[in-house]
Amino acid sequence: MPFSFSAAANGFVHICGHRGHSLGAPENTLPAFAAARDLGATTCEIDTVLSRDGVIVVMHDLLVDRTTNGEGAARDLSATEIAGLDAGSWFAPQFAGTTVPNLTEALAAAHDLGLGYEVEVKEKLDLPAYTQALRVALADPADRERTMIISFDHASLKAMKAAIPGLATGGIVHERYADPVAVARAADLDQLCIDLDVFDLADAERLHEAGITIRCHAFSPNTLDLARRAGLPWEETLRTALEAGLIDMLSGDDVGWLQSFVAED
């Protein structure tokens, strides 16, 4: 069965692990992706930057310091040097020796695990080189099919889509817009990625009517509890949206909780 990011096409809502199951394994690593799958995820949101030699590596930060035992900017290190870093010890001793995967390795794991990816572009300095590397990494249509390229930079997404035939793109938004369909169409987006705190049911209906899929980022059960105590209707909005079929992907750090929440509705 072809991979799809649409809940209507699949008959189910994708559970999306934010940086994999980042509560149980080092973020943006193969163990985090496997842990997400084991808890019920069908997709993962991953972050990517470019190495010195033009290889896309799976890492959130432009610097390697926070999530590895290395120092400095990813752009100043070769892909081989990045692959030699320890990306697991910072999280827990049992993950010592975990490596930073490149996008090609992550895609191979996606096929093995039956996952799709929301690949966020964190590269800031050389988007033309990133686009060229992405064209190479996604040369296989089977890889493009299970990959949605996402970013806050909608203009860059539009340029990437024009450069890579068949590329699916999703724009990240943290606020409401007067016309979200126009925002998506202006950048030729296939998806909008909307945080729960600005998720609007009427906007979601219009997006779906226009054929645009939606990933909703749902934070955590603790955050929802705090919102409930403050009188914010985020959980009610989420339940209503799921029941109405207005969410194609639900993402968050706690994959087990996401799975349980969707199963309740």
C-alpha positions in Angstrom: 0.0 0.0 0.0 1.4 3.4 -0.9 2.5 5.6 2.0 0.2 8.6 2.5 0.2 11.6 5.0 -3.6 11.8 4.7 -5.8 10.3 7.4 -8.6 10.0 4.9 -6.5 8.0 2.5 -5.1 5.8 5.3 -8.2 5.4 7.4 -6.2 6.3 10.5 -4.4 9.3 12.1 -0.6 9.2 12.0 1.1 9.2 15.4 4.2 11.3 15.0 7.1 11.1 17.5 8.8 14.5 17.9 12.5 13.8 17.2 11.5 10.2 17.6 10.4 9.0 21.1 12.6 11.7 22.6 11.5 10.9 26.2 12.8 7.4 26.0 15.9 7.6 23.8 18.3 10.3 22.5 16.5 12.6 20.2 17.0 12.3 16.4 18.7 8.9 16.6 17.8 5.5 15.2 17.0 4.2 18.8 14.5 7.1 19.2 12.8 6.2 15.9 12.6 2.5 16.8 11.3 3.4 20.3 8.6 5.6 18.7 7.5 2.7 16.4 7.4 0.3 19.3 5.0 2.6 21.1 2.7 3.0 18.1 4.1 5.8 16.0 3.7 5.6 12.3 5.8 8.7 11.6 8.6 10.8 13.2 9.4 14.4 13.0 13.2 14.7 12.6 15.6 17.7 12.2 18.3 18.1 9.7 21.4 20.3 9.0 24.2 20.1 6.5 27.8 18.9 7.2 30.9 20.6 5.8 31.0 18.2 2.9 27.3 18.6 1.9 25.7 15.6 3.6 22.3 16.0 5.4 22.7 14.8 9.0 19.9 14.3 11.5 20.4 16.9 14.2 18.3 19.7 15.7 21.0 22.3 16.4 23.5 24.0 14.2 26.1 23.2 16.9 26.8 19.6 17.9 27.6 20.5 21.5 24.2 19.8 23.1 23.5 16.3 21.9 26.9 14.9 21.3 30.4 14.8 22.9 31.7 17.0 20.1 32.1 20.8 19.8 31.4 23.4 17.2 29.2 23.8 14.2 28.0 20.9 12.1 29.0 22.9 9.0 32.6 22.8 10.1 32.7 19.0 10.5 32.6 16.4 7.8 29.9 13.8 7.7 32.4 11.2 8.8 33.5 13.3 11.8 29.9 13.8 12.8 29.2 10.1 12.5 32.1 9.4 14.9 30.6 11.5 17.7 28.8 9.9 20.7 25.1 11.1 20.5 23.8 9.0 23.3 25.8 9.3 26.5 24.3 12.8 27.3 20.9 11.1 27.5 21.7 7.9 29.5 24.7 5.6 29.9 23.0 2.7 28.1 22.9 4.8 24.9 26.7 5.4 24.9 28.0 5.1 21.4 24.8 6.0 19.6 25.6 7.8 16.5 24.1 10.8 14.6 22.5 9.3 11.5 22.6 11.0 8.1 19.3 11.3 6.2 20.1 8.3 3.9 20.6 6.1 7.0 17.4 7.5 8.6 15.5 6.7 5.4 16.7 3.1 5.4 15.5 2.8 8.9 12.1 4.2 7.9 11.6 1.4 5.5 12.7 -1.2 8.0 10.4 0.3 10.7 7.5 1.1 8.4 7.7 4.8 9.3 7.3 8.1 7.4 9.2 11.2 8.2 8.5 14.9 8.7 11.9 16.2 7.9 12.4 19.7 9.3 15.0 21.9 7.6 17.2 23.5 10.3 19.9 24.4 7.8 20.2 28.2 7.7 23.4 29.0 5.9 23.5 27.1 2.6 20.0 26.2 1.4 21.0 25.7 -2.2 23.6 23.1 -1.1 20.9 21.5 1.2 18.5 21.4 -1.7 21.1 19.6 -3.9 21.8 17.1 -1.2 18.1 16.5 -0.6 17.6 15.8 -4.3 20.3 13.1 -4.1 19.0 11.7 -0.8 15.4 11.5 -2.2 16.3 10.2 -5.7 14.3 7.0 -5.0 10.5 7.7 -5.4 9.9 5.3 -2.5 11.9 7.6 -0.2 10.1 10.7 -1.5 6.8 9.1 -0.9 7.3 8.7 2.9 9.0 12.1 3.4 7.4 15.5 4.1 9.9 18.3 4.1 8.9 20.9 6.7 10.1 24.4 7.7 9.2 27.7 9.2 10.7 29.2 6.0 7.8 28.8 3.5 9.7 30.6 0.7 12.6 28.1 0.9 10.1 25.2 0.8 8.5 26.6 -2.4 12.0 26.8 -4.0 12.8 23.2 -2.9 9.5 21.9 -4.3 10.2 23.6 -7.6 13.7 22.1 -7.7 12.7 18.5 -6.7 9.8 16.9 -8.7 7.4 15.1 -6.4 8.6 16.7 -3.2 5.9 17.1 -0.5 6.2 20.1 1.8 4.7 21.3 5.0 4.8 24.8 6.5 5.2 25.2 10.2 3.0 27.9 11.8 2.8 29.1 15.4 0.0 31.6 14.9 -3.4 31.9 13.2 -3.7 33.5 9.8 -6.6 35.3 8.3 -6.6 32.9 5.3 -4.5 29.7 6.1 -5.5 28.2 2.7 -4.0 31.2 0.9 -0.8 30.9 3.0 -0.5 27.2 2.0 -1.2 27.9 -1.6 1.2 30.8 -1.8 4.1 28.4 -1.1 2.6 25.4 -2.9 2.4 23.5 0.5 0.9 20.1 0.9 0.5 20.4 4.6 0.4 22.9 7.5 2.0 22.0 10.8 -0.1 23.7 13.5 0.5 23.9 17.3 -2.5 22.9 19.3 -2.7 26.3 21.1 -3.5 28.0 17.8 -5.5 25.2 16.2 -8.8 26.4 14.9 -11.6 24.0 13.8 -13.0 26.2 11.1 -9.5 26.8 9.7 -8.9 23.1 9.7 -12.1 22.4 7.8 -11.1 24.9 5.1 -7.6 23.4 4.8 -9.0 19.9 4.3 -11.6 21.2 1.8 -8.6 22.6 -0.1 -6.8 19.2 0.0 -4.1 20.4 2.5 -3.2 17.9 5.2 -2.7 18.9 8.9 -0.1 17.9 11.5 -1.1 19.1 14.9 1.6 19.3 17.6 -0.1 18.4 20.9 2.6 19.2 23.5 2.4 16.8 26.5 -0.2 15.5 28.9 1.2 17.8 31.6 0.9 20.8 29.4 -2.7 19.9 28.6 -3.4 19.6 32.3 -1.9 23.0 33.0 -4.0 24.4 30.1 -7.2 22.8 31.5 -6.5 24.3 35.0 -6.0 27.7 33.4 -9.4 27.4 31.6 -8.0 26.9 28.1 -10.0 24.4 26.0 -7.0 22.8 24.2 -7.9 19.2 25.1 -11.5 19.7 24.1 -10.4 21.2 20.8 -8.1 18.3 20.2 -10.8 15.7 20.9 -13.3 17.5 18.6 -10.8 17.8 15.8 -9.9 14.1 16.0 -13.6 13.1 16.1 -14.3 15.3 13.0 -11.3 13.8 11.1 -9.6 17.2 10.9 -6.1 16.0 12.0 -4.0 13.8 9.7 -1.0 13.6 12.1 -0.7 14.1 15.8 2.8 14.8 17.1 4.5 15.1 20.5 7.3 13.9 22.7 5.3 11.3 24.5 4.4 8.8 21.9 2.7 6.3 24.2 0.4 9.0 25.5 -0.4 10.2 21.9 -1.3 6.6 21.0 -3.6 6.3 24.0 -5.3 9.7 23.4 -6.1 8.8 19.8 -7.3 5.4 20.7 -9.8 6.9 23.2 -11.5 9.0 20.4 
